[in-house]
Amino acid sequence: MNRRSFIITSTALSLGSLVAGCQANHDLKILLLQGSIPVQLIAAFNQELNQGKNINFKPQANLDEIYKLLQKWQGKNPLSKEESGLRLPPFPFTQSEEEKADLVTLGNYWLSMAIENNLIQPLDRDNLFNWGNLPPIFQGLVTRNAQGNMESGGQIWGAPYRWGYTMIAYREDKFEPLGFTPEDWSDLWRVELTNNISLLNQPREIIGLILKKSGYSYNTENITEINEIYEELITLNNQVKFYDSTNYLQPLINGDTWLAVGWSTDILPMLEQHRNIKAVIPRSGTSLWADVWVNPYENNLSDEKLNEIYRWINYCWEKDSATRINFFTKGNSPILTAENGNNKLEISEEIFAKSEFIEPLSPSAIAYYNQLWEGLNS
């Protein structure tokens, strides 16, 4: 399984031995993305700050299902993948997760939609004691107006605790005879790689990298006015052996493909296990994602529960906690953006400045993205 779109495999989270997840009586329920918080961090939190409390940390397999739960708790119809602009592998809805949580993980992509549809409510700035530890880009990501748009004078709608990016992985042994190694998105069009690439089955990611290669933003609305996009997409399609958002790395490991585009939380752990596979972050910039804590709408919590929620959020923004997140999840804590030393491949400040968080587009833009994408198979 994969991380983004935004799905992640868990190799680090097994909470059964630490929390009473099946017990009905708990002081606080936190619904989190599976694999995004290491069990070591939860154990340290319970030992250092939360003695005697019964917090139910409940992992959920993917962010789309968490968003559907937020909708369900407000009596709203779930947003389809076509409406959201995401293309997700099929996952069954988990009926056992109907009980409303006190705090949940959400991806930055869903943040504006959750605000606009009254699925979440703002956090209290006065209780976010470690807010100042966040770099401005992450503060700006979650500071928004009531319509869900980023606004410097808006309220704080989420607490980012982990982020990552899209990158290129390749077989070093396959590239040695070619006399070059990939450095940027433009290398995907090189004739030597015809029928040797695996790409994510994600129109926003793949059309986005084409836009980035052509000097545009990942969040470009009017791509109908960019004549070369369709031609570039068709040419790139000729390079691709298959599209998959779940099992896209195994063919690279087997040597069936020479290059793959994927998410950092999938690729970075693989580098430690397969020395013949290398990776690069495209120098023209890439797409970014972030996991954030959000407060479900009309969550009328007691002062005691609110204290525990903010204690947990602030704890995630401490340096020791950030180090654990970096090391055990292969994600990046936003408070250690310049200190990703536990990961084999760091994103430079220069590339980070050229990169973008993918944000929702208008329905008409999403429809055109999907039209282009479906046209590849017609």
Buried (B, 14 or more C-beta within 10 A) or exposed (E): BBBBBBBBBBEBBEBEEBBEBEEEEBBBBBBBBBBBBBBBBBBBBBEEEBEEBBBBBBBBBBBBBBBBBBBBBBEEEBBEBEEBBBBBBEEEEBEEBEEBBBBBBBBBBBBBBBBBBEBBBBBEEEBBEBBEBBBEBBBBBBBBBEEBEBEEEBBBBBBBBBBBBBBBBBBEEBBEEEEEEBEBBBBBBBEBBEEBBBBBBBBBBBBBBBBBBBEBEBBBEEBEEBEEBBEBBEEBBEBBBBBBBBEBBBBBBEEEBBBBBBBBBBBBBBBEEBEEBBBBBBBBBBBBBBBBBBBBBEBEBEEEBBEBBBBBBBBBBBEEBBBBBBBBBBBBBBBBBEBBEBBBBBBEEEBBEEBBBBBBBEEEBBBBBBEBBEEBEE
